[in-house]
């Protein structure tokens, strides 16, 4: 995967602090207590990535694009997240 500079609008940061170019966010889920996004990389391949890897979190440009284009799924997952957090007392 190609390294990319911090602050770019279509990048994601990995655990080592490296940045990679995101082609598209395909899916979203609430899994093991966190939001995750199924990412297609510009250099090929797809992986599930947690929200913490995206600079600016849900405000990340690619996540906002996914939200706009997938409003129904976004709402479903956010309700699932709220319900899970409510059950945990968060």
WOCORCOR-V401232 format. One record per pair of residues at least 12 apart in sequence whose C-alpha atoms are under 10 Angstrom apart, sorted by sequence separation. I is the first residue (numbers start at 0). GAP is how many residues later the second one is. D is the distance in Angstrom with one decimal. If there is no record, write none. Layout:
i-><I I>
gap-><GAP GAP>
d-><D D>
//
This chain:
i-><5 6 7 8 9 10 24 25 26 35 36 37 50 4 5 7 8 9 23 24 25 26 34 35 36 3 4 5 9 23 24 25 34 35 36 2 3 4 23 24 34 35 1 2 3 4 22 23 24 33 34 35 36 1 2 3 21 22 23 33 34 35 36 0 1 2 3 20 21 22 23 33 0 1 20 21 22 28 30 0 1 20 21 22 25 27 29 0 19 20 21 22 24 25 26 27 28 19 20 21 23 24 25 27 34 19 22 24 27 34 38 21 24 36 11 11 36 10 18 13 18 27 12 13 16 18 11 14 24 25 13 14 23 24 27 1 11 12 13 22 23 24 26 27 0 1 11 12 13 21 24 25 0 1 11 12 23 24 35 0 10 11 12 23 24 27 34 0 10 11 26 34 0 9 10 11 25 28 8 9 11 27 28 8 26 27 29 30 34 7 8 26 28 29 33 6 11 27 28 29 32 5 6 10 27 28 29 30 9 10 11 27 29 30 8 9 10 28 29 32 7 8 9 28 29 31 32 6 7 8 9 29 32>
gap-><12 12 12 12 12 12 12 12 12 12 12 12 12 13 13 13 13 13 13 13 13 13 13 13 13 14 14 14 14 14 14 14 14 14 14 15 15 15 15 15 15 15 16 16 16 16 16 16 16 16 16 16 16 17 17 17 17 17 17 17 17 17 17 18 18 18 18 18 18 18 18 18 19 19 19 19 19 19 19 20 20 20 20 20 20 20 20 21 21 21 21 21 21 21 21 21 21 22 22 22 22 22 22 22 22 23 23 23 23 23 23 24 24 26 27 29 29 30 34 35 35 35 36 36 36 36 37 37 37 37 38 38 38 38 38 39 39 39 39 39 39 39 39 39 40 40 40 40 40 40 40 40 41 41 41 41 41 41 41 42 42 42 42 42 42 42 42 43 43 43 43 43 44 44 44 44 44 44 45 45 45 45 45 46 46 46 46 46 46 47 47 47 47 47 47 48 48 48 48 48 48 49 49 49 49 49 49 49 50 50 50 50 50 50 51 51 51 51 51 51 52 52 52 52 52 52 52 53 53 53 53 54 55>
d-><8.4 9.3 9.6 9.1 5.4 8.8 6.4 5.4 7.5 6.2 5.3 9.0 9.2 8.4 6.5 8.7 9.2 7.4 9.9 5.7 6.0 9.8 9.9 5.3 6.4 7.5 6.3 9.3 8.6 8.6 4.6 6.9 8.5 4.2 7.1 6.5 4.9 8.3 6.0 6.2 5.9 5.6 9.4 5.4 5.4 9.4 7.5 5.2 8.9 6.8 5.5 8.8 10.0 7.9 5.2 6.4 6.7 5.5 7.0 7.3 8.6 9.5 9.8 9.0 5.7 7.3 10.0 9.9 6.3 5.0 8.2 8.8 6.3 6.5 9.2 4.8 4.7 9.2 9.0 7.5 9.8 6.2 5.8 8.4 9.1 8.6 9.3 9.7 7.8 5.9 8.7 8.9 9.4 10.0 8.7 9.4 9.5 8.6 7.9 9.7 9.6 9.9 9.7 9.7 10.0 9.2 9.8 9.5 9.9 9.5 9.8 9.7 9.8 8.4 9.6 9.9 9.5 9.5 9.3 8.9 9.3 9.4 9.8 9.8 9.0 9.4 8.9 9.5 6.7 10.0 9.1 7.4 7.0 7.0 8.7 9.2 9.5 8.5 5.8 8.7 9.1 9.9 8.1 9.4 7.6 8.3 9.3 5.0 8.4 7.9 8.5 7.6 7.9 7.0 5.9 5.9 9.1 6.3 10.0 5.7 9.4 4.8 6.8 8.3 9.7 9.4 8.3 7.9 7.3 6.5 8.8 8.7 9.1 9.3 7.8 9.8 9.5 8.8 9.9 9.5 9.9 7.6 8.7 8.7 8.5 7.4 9.7 9.7 7.9 9.1 9.7 9.3 9.1 6.1 7.9 7.6 9.1 9.9 6.0 7.9 7.7 8.2 9.3 8.8 7.4 8.8 9.7 9.9 7.9 9.2 9.6 9.9 7.0 8.9 7.0 6.7 8.4 9.0 6.2 7.7 9.8 5.8 6.0 9.1 10.0 10.0 8.1 10.0 9.4 7.3 9.3 9.2 10.0>
//
